[in-house]
Amino acid sequence: RTSSVLRGIKTTGDDNTGGLVARVSEQILLDYDGSVLQTAEHPAGALYDIQALLQANTDNYYLDTIQKIEEQFSDTSGK
């Protein structure tokens, strides 16, 4: 699972944790494409927290869809 990536990141605050590990949470942003926001809350404080936005590789799909919609509904010739 991708949350293991955040657990493996070492920061400069790792010496001040008293053996505690970061708490990793995941928030689903778009259920249909798997986009999530992951947060690792570091035991040494917010200064060492990490966030990662993970998105599916769907750029071409969305760009093609936008282009098709624009071509279908645009009043501007040549689009």
All heavy atoms as a GROMACS GRO file, in nm:
protein
  604
    1ARG      N    1   0.084  -0.119   0.000
    1ARG     CA    2   0.000   0.000   0.000
    1ARG      C    3   0.088   0.125   0.000
    1ARG      O    4   0.196   0.128   0.056
    1ARG     CB    5  -0.088  -0.007   0.124
    1ARG     CG    6  -0.194   0.095   0.120
    1ARG     CD    7  -0.330   0.038   0.141
    1ARG     NE    8  -0.409   0.157   0.145
    1ARG     CZ    9  -0.513   0.176   0.069
    1ARG    NH1   10  -0.553   0.082  -0.008
    1ARG    NH2   11  -0.578   0.288   0.073
    2THR      N   12   0.042   0.234  -0.060
    2THR     CA   13   0.123   0.355  -0.073
    2THR      C   14   0.149   0.425   0.059
    2THR      O   15   0.243   0.501   0.071
    2THR     CB   16   0.056   0.454  -0.169
    2THR    OG1   17  -0.076   0.478  -0.125
    2THR    CG2   18   0.054   0.400  -0.311
    3SER      N   19   0.067   0.401   0.161
    3SER     CA   20   0.090   0.466   0.290
    3SER      C   21   0.221   0.421   0.352
    3SER      O   22   0.278   0.491   0.436
    3SER     CB   23  -0.026   0.442   0.386
    3SER     OG   24  -0.041   0.304   0.410
    4SER      N   25   0.272   0.306   0.312
    4SER     CA   26   0.400   0.260   0.365
    4SER      C   27   0.514   0.351   0.320
    4SER      O   28   0.617   0.359   0.387
    4SER     CB   29   0.428   0.116   0.322
    4SER     OG   30   0.438   0.108   0.181
    5VAL      N   31   0.496   0.422   0.211
    5VAL     CA   32   0.597   0.517   0.164
    5VAL      C   33   0.616   0.628   0.267
    5VAL      O   34   0.727   0.664   0.302
    5VAL     CB   35   0.558   0.577   0.027
    5VAL    CG1   36   0.653   0.689  -0.013
    5VAL    CG2   37   0.555   0.469  -0.079
    6LEU      N   38   0.506   0.682   0.319
    6LEU     CA   39   0.516   0.789   0.417
    6LEU      C   40   0.577   0.740   0.548
    6LEU      O   41   0.647   0.814   0.615
    6LEU     CB   42   0.378   0.850   0.444
    6LEU     CG   43   0.316   0.930   0.330
    6LEU    CD1   44   0.182   0.989   0.373
    6LEU    CD2   45   0.408   1.041   0.283
    7ARG      N   46   0.551   0.615   0.584
    7ARG     CA   47   0.610   0.561   0.707
    7ARG      C   48   0.761   0.547   0.695
    7ARG      O   49   0.832   0.554   0.794
    7ARG     CB   50   0.549   0.425   0.739
    7ARG     CG   51   0.410   0.434   0.795
    7ARG     CD   52   0.363   0.298   0.847
    7ARG     NE   53   0.229   0.308   0.897
    7ARG     CZ   54   0.119   0.288   0.827
    7ARG    NH1   55   0.127   0.255   0.700
    7ARG    NH2   56   0.001   0.301   0.882
    8GLY      N   57   0.810   0.527   0.573
    8GLY     CA   58   0.952   0.504   0.553
    8GLY      C   59   1.036   0.629   0.540
    8GLY      O   60   1.159   0.621   0.538
    9ILE      N   61   0.974   0.744   0.531
    9ILE     CA   62   1.049   0.868   0.513
    9ILE      C   63   1.114   0.909   0.645
    9ILE      O   64   1.048   0.914   0.749
    9ILE     CB   65   0.958   0.982   0.462
    9ILE    CG1   66   0.909   0.947   0.322
    9ILE    CG2   67   1.032   1.115   0.461
    9ILE    CD1   68   0.808   1.044   0.267
   10LYS      N   69   1.242   0.936   0.642
   10LYS     CA   70   1.314   0.980   0.761
   10LYS      C   71   1.329   1.132   0.757
   10LYS      O   72   1.361   1.189   0.654
   10LYS     CB   73   1.454   0.916   0.765
   10LYS     CG   74   1.453   0.765   0.766
   10LYS     CD   75   1.389   0.711   0.891
   10LYS     CE   76   1.391   0.560   0.891
   10LYS     NZ   77   1.303   0.502   0.989
   11THR      N   78   1.302   1.196   0.870
   11THR     CA   79   1.314   1.341   0.880
   11THR      C   80   1.414   1.376   0.989
   11THR      O   81   1.454   1.290   1.068
   11THR     CB   82   1.178   1.407   0.912
   11THR    OG1   83   1.136   1.366   1.041
   11THR    CG2   84   1.073   1.372   0.809
   12THR      N   85   1.450   1.503   0.995
   12THR     CA   86   1.547   1.546   1.095
   12THR      C   87   1.492   1.536   1.237
   12THR      O   88   1.568   1.533   1.332
   12THR     CB   89   1.590   1.692   1.069
   12THR    OG1   90   1.474   1.774   1.065
   12THR    CG2   91   1.666   1.703   0.939
   13GLY      N   92   1.362   1.526   1.253
   13GLY     CA   93   1.302   1.516   1.386
   13GLY      C   94   1.294   1.374   1.439
   13GLY      O   95   1.244   1.351   1.549
   14ASP      N   96   1.343   1.274   1.362
   14ASP     CA   97   1.330   1.135   1.402
   14ASP      C   98   1.402   1.102   1.533
   14ASP      O   99   1.366   1.007   1.601
   14ASP     CB  100   1.378   1.042   1.292
   14ASP     CG  101   1.278   1.034   1.176
   14ASP    OD1  102   1.163   1.078   1.195
   14ASP    OD2  103   1.316   0.986   1.069
   15ASP      N  104   1.502   1.179   1.571
   15ASP     CA  105   1.575   1.152   1.696
   15ASP      C  106   1.495   1.193   1.818
   15ASP      O  107   1.528   1.154   1.930
   15ASP     CB  108   1.709   1.228   1.695
   15ASP     CG  109   1.801   1.179   1.584
   15ASP    OD1  110   1.786   1.063   1.542
   15ASP    OD2  111   1.886   1.257   1.540
   16ASN      N  112   1.390   1.271   1.802
   16ASN     CA  113   1.312   1.325   1.913
   16ASN      C  114   1.178   1.256   1.933
   16ASN      O  115   1.085   1.314   1.988
   16ASN     CB  116   1.286   1.476   1.891
   16ASN     CG  117   1.415   1.552   1.874
   16ASN    OD1  118   1.514   1.522   1.938
   16ASN    ND2  119   1.413   1.651   1.786
   17THR      N  120   1.162   1.132   1.886
   17THR     CA  121   1.030   1.068   1.888
   17THR      C  122   1.009   0.979   2.009
   17THR      O  123   0.896   0.937   2.033
   17THR     CB  124   1.010   0.984   1.761
   17THR    OG1  125   1.107   0.879   1.761
   17THR    CG2  126   1.021   1.069   1.637
   18GLY      N  127   1.110   0.945   2.081
   18GLY     CA  128   1.096   0.854   2.194
   18GLY      C  129   1.050   0.716   2.151
   18GLY      O  130   0.982   0.646   2.226
   19GLY      N  131   1.083   0.676   2.030
   19GLY     CA  132   1.045   0.545   1.979
   19GLY      C  133   0.907   0.540   1.915
   19GLY      O  134   0.864   0.435   1.868
   20LEU      N  135   0.835   0.651   1.916
   20LEU     CA  136   0.703   0.654   1.854
   20LEU      C  137   0.716   0.667   1.703
   20LEU      O  138   0.814   0.720   1.653
   20LEU     CB  139   0.622   0.772   1.908
   20LEU     CG  140   0.595   0.769   2.059
   20LEU    CD1  141   0.528   0.899   2.102
   20LEU    CD2  142   0.509   0.650   2.095
   21VAL      N  143   0.617   0.619   1.631
   21VAL     CA  144   0.617   0.628   1.485
   21VAL      C  145   0.513   0.728   1.439
   21VAL      O  146   0.419   0.760   1.512
   21VAL     CB  147   0.592   0.490   1.420
   21VAL    CG1  148   0.704   0.393   1.453
   21VAL    CG2  149   0.459   0.433   1.464
   22ALA      N  150   0.528   0.773   1.316
   22ALA     CA  151   0.432   0.867   1.259
   22ALA      C  152   0.296   0.798   1.242
   22ALA      O  153   0.288   0.680   1.212
   22ALA     CB  154   0.481   0.916   1.125
   23ARG      N  155   0.190   0.875   1.262
   23ARG     CA  156   0.054   0.825   1.240
   23ARG      C  157   0.014   0.863   1.098
   23ARG      O  158   0.005   0.981   1.064
   23ARG     CB  159  -0.043   0.885   1.340
   23ARG     CG  160  -0.183   0.824   1.329
   23ARG     CD  161  -0.276   0.881   1.430
   23ARG     NE  162  -0.318   1.012   1.378
   23ARG     CZ  163  -0.387   1.099   1.449
   23ARG    NH1  164  -0.418   1.074   1.572
   23ARG    NH2  165  -0.424   1.213   1.395
   24VAL      N  166  -0.010   0.764   1.015
   24VAL     CA  167  -0.043   0.788   0.875
   24VAL      C  168  -0.194   0.774   0.856
   24VAL      O  169  -0.255   0.677   0.900
   24VAL     CB  170   0.031   0.688   0.783
   24VAL    CG1  171  -0.008   0.709   0.638
   24VAL    CG2  172   0.182   0.703   0.800
   25SER      N  173  -0.253   0.876   0.793
   25SER     CA  174  -0.397   0.870   0.763
   25SER      C  175  -0.417   0.897   0.614
   25SER      O  176  -0.331   0.954   0.548
   25SER     CB  177  -0.474   0.972   0.846
   25SER     OG  178  -0.431   1.102   0.819
   26GLU      N  179  -0.531   0.854   0.565
   26GLU     CA  180  -0.561   0.866   0.423
   26GLU      C  181  -0.702   0.920   0.407
   26GLU      O  182  -0.795   0.873   0.472
   26GLU     CB  183  -0.548   0.729   0.358
   26GLU     CG  184  -0.569   0.726   0.210
   26GLU     CD  185  -0.538   0.590   0.151
   26GLU    OE1  186  -0.420   0.562   0.128
   26GLU    OE2  187  -0.632   0.513   0.131
   27GLN      N  188  -0.716   1.022   0.322
   27GLN     CA  189  -0.847   1.082   0.294
   27GLN      C  190  -0.875   1.066   0.145
   27GLN      O  191  -0.799   1.118   0.062
   27GLN     CB  192  -0.847   1.229   0.333
   27GLN     CG  193  -0.975   1.300   0.302
   27GLN     CD  194  -0.969   1.449   0.334
   27GLN    OE1  195  -0.869   1.498   0.384
   27GLN    NE2  196  -1.075   1.519   0.302
   28ILE      N  197  -0.981   0.997   0.110
   28ILE     CA  198  -1.018   0.978  -0.030
   28ILE      C  199  -1.074   1.109  -0.083
   28ILE      O  200  -1.165   1.168  -0.023
   28ILE     CB  201  -1.120   0.865  -0.046
   28ILE    CG1  202  -1.056   0.733  -0.002
   28ILE    CG2  203  -1.171   0.857  -0.189
   28ILE    CD1  204  -1.153   0.617   0.003
   29LEU      N  205  -1.019   1.157  -0.193
   29LEU     CA  206  -1.065   1.282  -0.254
   29LEU      C  207  -1.167   1.256  -0.363
   29LEU      O  208  -1.274   1.315  -0.364
   29LEU     CB  209  -0.947   1.361  -0.309
   29LEU     CG  210  -0.841   1.401  -0.206
   29LEU    CD1  211  -0.725   1.471  -0.274
   29LEU    CD2  212  -0.901   1.489  -0.098
   30LEU      N  213  -1.132   1.172  -0.458
   30LEU     CA  214  -1.224   1.136  -0.567
   30LEU      C  215  -1.233   0.984  -0.572
   30LEU      O  216  -1.138   0.917  -0.611
   30LEU     CB  217  -1.173   1.190  -0.701
   30LEU     CG  218  -1.166   1.342  -0.713
   30LEU    CD1  219  -1.099   1.382  -0.843
   30LEU    CD2  220  -1.304   1.404  -0.703
   31ASP      N  221  -1.346   0.933  -0.531
   31ASP     CA  222  -1.364   0.789  -0.519
   31ASP      C  223  -1.350   0.718  -0.654
   31ASP      O  224  -1.299   0.608  -0.663
   31ASP     CB  225  -1.500   0.761  -0.457
   31ASP     CG  226  -1.511   0.620  -0.405
   31ASP    OD1  227  -1.407   0.560  -0.371
   31ASP    OD2  228  -1.623   0.568  -0.397
   32TYR      N  229  -1.397   0.782  -0.762
   32TYR     CA  230  -1.400   0.715  -0.892
   32TYR      C  231  -1.263   0.701  -0.957
   32TYR      O  232  -1.244   0.617  -1.044
   32TYR     CB  233  -1.497   0.785  -0.988
   32TYR     CG  234  -1.458   0.927  -1.024
   32TYR    CD1  235  -1.374   0.954  -1.130
   32TYR    CD2  236  -1.507   1.033  -0.949
   32TYR    CE1  237  -1.340   1.083  -1.162
   32TYR    CE2  238  -1.472   1.163  -0.980
   32TYR     CZ  239  -1.389   1.186  -1.087
   32TYR     OH  240  -1.355   1.316  -1.118
   33ASP      N  241  -1.163   0.782  -0.917
   33ASP     CA  242  -1.032   0.765  -0.980
   33ASP      C  243  -0.921   0.730  -0.881
   33ASP      O  244  -0.806   0.713  -0.919
   33ASP     CB  245  -0.994   0.888  -1.063
   33ASP     CG  246  -0.952   1.007  -0.980
   33ASP    OD1  247  -0.960   1.002  -0.856
   33ASP    OD2  248  -0.910   1.108  -1.039
   34GLY      N  249  -0.954   0.718  -0.755
   34GLY     CA  250  -0.856   0.674  -0.657
   34GLY      C  251  -0.766   0.784  -0.601
   34GLY      O  252  -0.666   0.754  -0.537
   35SER      N  253  -0.798   0.910  -0.624
   35SER     CA  254  -0.717   1.020  -0.571
   35SER      C  255  -0.730   1.026  -0.420
   35SER      O  256  -0.841   1.020  -0.366
   35SER     CB  257  -0.762   1.153  -0.630
   35SER     OG  258  -0.744   1.154  -0.769
   36VAL      N  259  -0.616   1.035  -0.351
   36VAL     CA  260  -0.617   1.041  -0.205
   36VAL      C  261  -0.516   1.145  -0.155
   36VAL      O  262  -0.419   1.177  -0.222
   36VAL     CB  263  -0.584   0.905  -0.140
   36VAL    CG1  264  -0.688   0.801  -0.172
   36VAL    CG2  265  -0.447   0.857  -0.179
   37LEU      N  266  -0.543   1.196  -0.037
   37LEU     CA  267  -0.450   1.281   0.035
   37LEU      C  268  -0.402   1.202   0.155
   37LEU      O  269  -0.483   1.159   0.238
   37LEU     CB  270  -0.516   1.411   0.082
   37LEU     CG  271  -0.429   1.503   0.167
   37LEU    CD1  272  -0.311   1.555   0.088
   37LEU    CD2  273  -0.511   1.617   0.224
   38GLN      N  274  -0.272   1.178   0.163
   38GLN     CA  275  -0.216   1.104   0.275
   38GLN      C  276  -0.138   1.201   0.363
   38GLN      O  277  -0.068   1.289   0.314
   38GLN     CB  278  -0.124   0.993   0.227
   38GLN     CG  279  -0.199   0.881   0.160
   38GLN     CD  280  -0.109   0.766   0.125
   38GLN    OE1  281   0.010   0.781   0.110
   38GLN    NE2  282  -0.167   0.649   0.112
   39THR      N  283  -0.151   1.181   0.493
   39THR     CA  284  -0.082   1.266   0.590
   39THR      C  285  -0.010   1.177   0.690
   39THR      O  286  -0.068   1.081   0.742
   39THR     CB  287  -0.183   1.355   0.665
   39THR    OG1  288  -0.255   1.434   0.570
   39THR    CG2  289  -0.112   1.449   0.762
   40ALA      N  290   0.116   1.209   0.716
   40ALA     CA  291   0.193   1.143   0.821
   40ALA      C  292   0.217   1.245   0.930
   40ALA      O  293   0.287   1.344   0.909
   40ALA     CB  294   0.325   1.090   0.766
   41GLU      N  295   0.154   1.223   1.046
   41GLU     CA  296   0.169   1.313   1.159
   41GLU      C  297   0.285   1.263   1.244
   41GLU      O  298   0.279   1.156   1.303
   41GLU     CB  299   0.040   1.320   1.239
   41GLU     CG  300  -0.074   1.382   1.161
   41GLU     CD  301  -0.203   1.388   1.240
   41GLU    OE1  302  -0.199   1.374   1.365
   41GLU    OE2  303  -0.307   1.405   1.177
   42HIS      N  304   0.391   1.342   1.249
   42HIS     CA  305   0.515   1.303   1.316
   42HIS      C  306   0.503   1.323   1.467
   42HIS      O  307   0.449   1.424   1.512
   42HIS     CB  308   0.630   1.388   1.261
   42HIS     CG  309   0.764   1.331   1.286
   42HIS    ND1  310   0.828   1.347   1.406
   42HIS    CD2  311   0.845   1.257   1.208
   42HIS    CE1  312   0.946   1.286   1.400
   42HIS    NE2  313   0.958   1.230   1.280
   43PRO      N  314   0.552   1.227   1.545
   43PRO     CA  315   0.540   1.240   1.691
   43PRO      C  316   0.620   1.356   1.749
   43PRO      O  317   0.591   1.401   1.860
   43PRO     CB  318   0.592   1.106   1.744
   43PRO     CG  319   0.656   1.037   1.632
   43PRO     CD  320   0.609   1.101   1.506
   44ALA      N  321   0.716   1.410   1.676
   44ALA     CA  322   0.796   1.524   1.725
   44ALA      C  323   0.727   1.657   1.699
   44ALA      O  324   0.779   1.761   1.736
   44ALA     CB  325   0.935   1.523   1.661
   45GLY      N  326   0.612   1.656   1.631
   45GLY     CA  327   0.538   1.779   1.610
   45GLY      C  328   0.510   1.808   1.464
   45GLY      O  329   0.565   1.746   1.373
   46ALA      N  330   0.425   1.909   1.444
   46ALA     CA  331   0.376   1.943   1.310
   46ALA      C  332   0.486   1.988   1.215
   46ALA      O  333   0.471   1.976   1.093
   46ALA     CB  334   0.269   2.051   1.321
   47LEU      N  335   0.595   2.037   1.267
   47LEU     CA  336   0.706   2.082   1.182
   47LEU      C  337   0.757   1.968   1.093
   47LEU      O  338   0.806   1.991   0.984
   47LEU     CB  339   0.820   2.136   1.269
   47LEU     CG  340   0.945   2.185   1.198
   47LEU    CD1  341   0.912   2.305   1.108
   47LEU    CD2  342   1.051   2.225   1.299
   48TYR      N  343   0.741   1.846   1.138
   48TYR     CA  344   0.793   1.730   1.066
   48TYR      C  345   0.684   1.649   0.996
   48TYR      O  346   0.710   1.543   0.943
   48TYR     CB  347   0.870   1.639   1.163
   48TYR     CG  348   0.979   1.713   1.234
   48TYR    CD1  349   0.966   1.750   1.367
   48TYR    CD2  350   1.095   1.749   1.167
   48TYR    CE1  351   1.066   1.819   1.433
   48TYR    CE2  352   1.196   1.819   1.232
   48TYR     CZ  353   1.182   1.853   1.364
   48TYR     OH  354   1.281   1.923   1.428
   49ASP      N  355   0.560   1.698   0.996
   49ASP     CA  356   0.452   1.628   0.928
   49ASP      C  357   0.476   1.628   0.777
   49ASP      O  358   0.540   1.718   0.723
   49ASP     CB  359   0.317   1.694   0.956
   49ASP     CG  360   0.268   1.669   1.098
   49ASP    OD1  361   0.333   1.592   1.171
   49ASP    OD2  362   0.165   1.727   1.135
   50ILE      N  363   0.420   1.528   0.711
   50ILE     CA  364   0.436   1.514   0.566
   50ILE      C  365   0.298   1.490   0.506
   50ILE      O  366   0.216   1.416   0.562
   50ILE     CB  367   0.527   1.395   0.531
   50ILE    CG1  368   0.666   1.414   0.590
   50ILE    CG2  369   0.534   1.376   0.380
   50ILE    CD1  370   0.752   1.291   0.580
   51GLN      N  371   0.271   1.554   0.392
   51GLN     CA  372   0.148   1.528   0.318
   51GLN      C  373   0.184   1.491   0.175
   51GLN      O  374   0.279   1.545   0.118
   51GLN     CB  375   0.057   1.649   0.317
   51GLN     CG  376  -0.010   1.676   0.449
   51GLN     CD  377  -0.116   1.784   0.439
   51GLN    OE1  378  -0.099   1.881   0.369
   51GLN    NE2  379  -0.225   1.765   0.510
   52ALA      N  380   0.107   1.398   0.120
   52ALA     CA  381   0.127   1.357  -0.019
   52ALA      C  382  -0.009   1.348  -0.087
   52ALA      O  383  -0.102   1.289  -0.034
   52ALA     CB  384   0.197   1.222  -0.024
   53LEU      N  385  -0.019   1.409  -0.203
   53LEU     CA  386  -0.139   1.401  -0.284
   53LEU      C  387  -0.111   1.297  -0.393
   53LEU      O  388  -0.020   1.313  -0.474
   53LEU     CB  389  -0.172   1.536  -0.348
   53LEU     CG  390  -0.290   1.541  -0.442
   53LEU    CD1  391  -0.419   1.501  -0.369
   53LEU    CD2  392  -0.305   1.678  -0.503
   54LEU      N  393  -0.188   1.189  -0.391
   54LEU     CA  394  -0.169   1.080  -0.487
   54LEU      C  395  -0.287   1.078  -0.582
   54LEU      O  396  -0.402   1.071  -0.540
   54LEU     CB  397  -0.157   0.946  -0.413
   54LEU     CG  398  -0.048   0.940  -0.307
   54LEU    CD1  399  -0.057   0.812  -0.228
   54LEU    CD2  400   0.088   0.954  -0.371
   55GLN      N  401  -0.255   1.085  -0.710
   55GLN     CA  402  -0.359   1.087  -0.812
   55GLN      C  403  -0.331   0.979  -0.915
   55GLN      O  404  -0.216   0.948  -0.945
   55GLN     CB  405  -0.364   1.222  -0.881
   55GLN     CG  406  -0.402   1.336  -0.788
   55GLN     CD  407  -0.402   1.468  -0.860
   55GLN    OE1  408  -0.298   1.511  -0.907
   55GLN    NE2  409  -0.517   1.532  -0.866
   56ALA      N  410  -0.438   0.926  -0.967
   56ALA     CA  411  -0.425   0.827  -1.074
   56ALA      C  412  -0.368   0.894  -1.198
   56ALA      O  413  -0.386   1.013  -1.220
   56ALA     CB  414  -0.561   0.768  -1.105
   57ASN      N  415  -0.299   0.817  -1.278
   57ASN     CA  416  -0.241   0.870  -1.402
   57ASN      C  417  -0.349   0.871  -1.510
   57ASN      O  418  -0.355   0.784  -1.595
   57ASN     CB  419  -0.121   0.786  -1.446
   57ASN     CG  420  -0.049   0.848  -1.563
   57ASN    OD1  421  -0.077   0.960  -1.602
   57ASN    ND2  422   0.043   0.774  -1.620
   58THR      N  423  -0.434   0.972  -1.504
   58THR     CA  424  -0.548   0.980  -1.597
   58THR      C  425  -0.544   1.109  -1.677
   58THR      O  426  -0.645   1.150  -1.732
   58THR     CB  427  -0.680   0.973  -1.519
   58THR    OG1  428  -0.680   1.075  -1.420
   58THR    CG2  429  -0.701   0.838  -1.455
   59ASP      N  430  -0.428   1.174  -1.683
   59ASP     CA  431  -0.419   1.303  -1.751
   59ASP      C  432  -0.471   1.297  -1.895
   59ASP      O  433  -0.548   1.382  -1.936
   59ASP     CB  434  -0.275   1.354  -1.752
   59ASP     CG  435  -0.229   1.395  -1.613
   59ASP    OD1  436  -0.314   1.413  -1.525
   59ASP    OD2  437  -0.108   1.408  -1.594
   60ASN      N  438  -0.428   1.198  -1.970
   60ASN     CA  439  -0.472   1.189  -2.109
   60ASN      C  440  -0.622   1.169  -2.119
   60ASN      O  441  -0.688   1.227  -2.205
   60ASN     CB  442  -0.400   1.075  -2.182
   60ASN     CG  443  -0.257   1.112  -2.213
   60ASN    OD1  444  -0.223   1.229  -2.223
   60ASN    ND2  445  -0.172   1.011  -2.228
   61TYR      N  446  -0.679   1.089  -2.031
   61TYR     CA  447  -0.823   1.068  -2.032
   61TYR      C  448  -0.896   1.200  -2.011
   61TYR      O  449  -0.988   1.234  -2.086
   61TYR     CB  450  -0.864   0.967  -1.924
   61TYR     CG  451  -1.013   0.960  -1.904
   61TYR    CD1  452  -1.093   0.889  -1.993
   61TYR    CD2  453  -1.075   1.026  -1.799
   61TYR    CE1  454  -1.231   0.883  -1.977
   61TYR    CE2  455  -1.212   1.021  -1.782
   61TYR     CZ  456  -1.290   0.949  -1.871
   61TYR     OH  457  -1.426   0.946  -1.855
   62TYR      N  458  -0.857   1.276  -1.909
   62TYR     CA  459  -0.926   1.402  -1.880
   62TYR      C  460  -0.903   1.506  -1.990
   62TYR      O  461  -0.995   1.576  -2.029
   62TYR     CB  462  -0.881   1.458  -1.745
   62TYR     CG  463  -0.934   1.378  -1.629
   62TYR    CD1  464  -0.849   1.315  -1.541
   62TYR    CD2  465  -1.071   1.364  -1.609
   62TYR    CE1  466  -0.899   1.240  -1.435
   62TYR    CE2  467  -1.122   1.290  -1.504
   62TYR     CZ  468  -1.035   1.228  -1.418
   62TYR     OH  469  -1.084   1.155  -1.314
   63LEU      N  470  -0.782   1.514  -2.042
   63LEU     CA  471  -0.754   1.609  -2.148
   63LEU      C  472  -0.833   1.576  -2.274
   63LEU      O  473  -0.888   1.665  -2.340
   63LEU     CB  474  -0.604   1.615  -2.178
   63LEU     CG  475  -0.517   1.675  -2.068
   63LEU    CD1  476  -0.370   1.664  -2.105
   63LEU    CD2  477  -0.554   1.820  -2.040
   64ASP      N  478  -0.841   1.447  -2.308
   64ASP     CA  479  -0.921   1.405  -2.424
   64ASP      C  480  -1.068   1.435  -2.404
   64ASP      O  481  -1.136   1.482  -2.495
   64ASP     CB  482  -0.902   1.256  -2.452
   64ASP     CG  483  -0.763   1.223  -2.506
   64ASP    OD1  484  -0.693   1.317  -2.550
   64ASP    OD2  485  -0.726   1.104  -2.503
   65THR      N  486  -1.118   1.410  -2.284
   65THR     CA  487  -1.259   1.437  -2.254
   65THR      C  488  -1.289   1.585  -2.265
   65THR      O  489  -1.390   1.625  -2.325
   65THR     CB  490  -1.295   1.385  -2.114
   65THR    OG1  491  -1.268   1.244  -2.108
   65THR    CG2  492  -1.440   1.412  -2.081
   66ILE      N  493  -1.203   1.668  -2.207
   66ILE     CA  494  -1.222   1.814  -2.214
   66ILE      C  495  -1.219   1.862  -2.358
   66ILE      O  496  -1.301   1.943  -2.400
   66ILE     CB  497  -1.115   1.886  -2.129
   66ILE    CG1  498  -1.140   1.859  -1.981
   66ILE    CG2  499  -1.114   2.036  -2.158
   66ILE    CD1  500  -1.026   1.900  -1.891
   67GLN      N  501  -1.126   1.809  -2.437
   67GLN     CA  502  -1.115   1.849  -2.578
   67GLN      C  503  -1.242   1.810  -2.655
   67GLN      O  504  -1.295   1.890  -2.732
   67GLN     CB  505  -0.993   1.786  -2.643
   67GLN     CG  506  -0.974   1.828  -2.788
   67GLN     CD  507  -0.850   1.767  -2.849
   67GLN    OE1  508  -0.782   1.686  -2.789
   67GLN    NE2  509  -0.821   1.807  -2.971
   68LYS      N  510  -1.293   1.690  -2.632
   68LYS     CA  511  -1.415   1.645  -2.701
   68LYS      C  512  -1.535   1.732  -2.663
   68LYS      O  513  -1.616   1.768  -2.748
   68LYS     CB  514  -1.443   1.499  -2.669
   68LYS     CG  515  -1.346   1.404  -2.736
   68LYS     CD  516  -1.370   1.262  -2.692
   68LYS     CE  517  -1.262   1.171  -2.750
   68LYS     NZ  518  -1.273   1.034  -2.699
   69ILE      N  519  -1.547   1.765  -2.535
   69ILE     CA  520  -1.658   1.850  -2.490
   69ILE      C  521  -1.645   1.989  -2.552
   69ILE      O  522  -1.744   2.046  -2.599
   69ILE     CB  523  -1.661   1.858  -2.336
   69ILE    CG1  524  -1.701   1.722  -2.279
   69ILE    CG2  525  -1.756   1.967  -2.288
   69ILE    CD1  526  -1.685   1.711  -2.130
   70GLU      N  527  -1.524   2.041  -2.553
   70GLU     CA  528  -1.503   2.174  -2.610
   70GLU      C  529  -1.536   2.175  -2.759
   70GLU      O  530  -1.600   2.267  -2.808
   70GLU     CB  531  -1.358   2.219  -2.587
   70GLU     CG  532  -1.332   2.361  -2.631
   70GLU     CD  533  -1.191   2.409  -2.599
   70GLU    OE1  534  -1.102   2.324  -2.583
   70GLU    OE2  535  -1.173   2.530  -2.592
   71GLU      N  536  -1.493   2.072  -2.832
   71GLU     CA  537  -1.523   2.064  -2.975
   71GLU      C  538  -1.673   2.054  -2.999
   71GLU      O  539  -1.725   2.114  -3.093
   71GLU     CB  540  -1.452   1.943  -3.036
   71GLU     CG  541  -1.302   1.961  -3.049
   71GLU     CD  542  -1.232   1.832  -3.091
   71GLU    OE1  543  -1.297   1.726  -3.103
   71GLU    OE2  544  -1.110   1.838  -3.111
   72GLN      N  545  -1.742   1.983  -2.914
   72GLN     CA  546  -1.885   1.962  -2.933
   72GLN      C  547  -1.966   2.087  -2.901
   72GLN      O  548  -2.063   2.118  -2.969
   72GLN     CB  549  -1.932   1.847  -2.844
   72GLN     CG  550  -2.079   1.811  -2.865
   72GLN     CD  551  -2.120   1.691  -2.783
   72GLN    OE1  552  -2.040   1.632  -2.713
   72GLN    NE2  553  -2.246   1.656  -2.792
   73PHE      N  554  -1.926   2.164  -2.802
   73PHE     CA  555  -2.009   2.274  -2.755
   73PHE      C  556  -1.953   2.413  -2.784
   73PHE      O  557  -2.017   2.513  -2.756
   73PHE     CB  558  -2.034   2.262  -2.604
   73PHE     CG  559  -2.116   2.141  -2.569
   73PHE    CD1  560  -2.057   2.029  -2.516
   73PHE    CD2  561  -2.253   2.139  -2.595
   73PHE    CE1  562  -2.133   1.916  -2.484
   73PHE    CE2  563  -2.329   2.027  -2.563
   73PHE     CZ  564  -2.268   1.916  -2.508
   74SER      N  565  -1.833   2.422  -2.840
   74SER     CA  566  -1.770   2.552  -2.861
   74SER      C  567  -1.833   2.625  -2.980
   74SER      O  568  -1.865   2.565  -3.082
   74SER     CB  569  -1.621   2.535  -2.886
   74SER     OG  570  -1.563   2.660  -2.910
   75ASP      N  571  -1.848   2.756  -2.964
   75ASP     CA  572  -1.896   2.841  -3.075
   75ASP      C  573  -1.780   2.891  -3.161
   75ASP      O  574  -1.802   2.950  -3.266
   75ASP     CB  575  -1.973   2.961  -3.020
   75ASP     CG  576  -2.106   2.921  -2.960
   75ASP    OD1  577  -2.158   2.814  -2.996
   75ASP    OD2  578  -2.156   2.996  -2.876
   76THR      N  579  -1.659   2.873  -3.114
   76THR     CA  580  -1.540   2.923  -3.184
   76THR      C  581  -1.498   2.823  -3.290
   76THR      O  582  -1.476   2.705  -3.261
   76THR     CB  583  -1.424   2.945  -3.086
   76THR    OG1  584  -1.469   3.028  -2.979
   76THR    CG2  585  -1.305   3.007  -3.154
   77SER      N  586  -1.489   2.868  -3.415
   77SER     CA  587  -1.447   2.778  -3.521
   77SER      C  588  -1.302   2.737  -3.503
   77SER      O  589  -1.220   2.816  -3.453
   77SER     CB  590  -1.468   2.842  -3.658
   77SER     OG  591  -1.389   2.958  -3.668
   78GLY      N  592  -1.270   2.618  -3.544
   78GLY     CA  593  -1.132   2.569  -3.532
   78GLY      C  594  -1.102   2.506  -3.397
   78GLY      O  595  -0.991   2.468  -3.370
   79LYS      N  596  -1.202   2.495  -3.313
   79LYS     CA  597  -1.181   2.429  -3.182
   79LYS      C  598  -1.251   2.297  -3.179
   79LYS      O  599  -1.345   2.272  -3.242
   79LYS     CB  600  -1.232   2.517  -3.068
   79LYS     CG  601  -1.139   2.629  -3.038
   79LYS     CD  602  -1.171   2.680  -2.899
   79LYS     CE  603  -1.056   2.765  -2.853
   79LYS     NZ  604  -1.038   2.769  -2.714
   0.00000   0.00000   0.00000
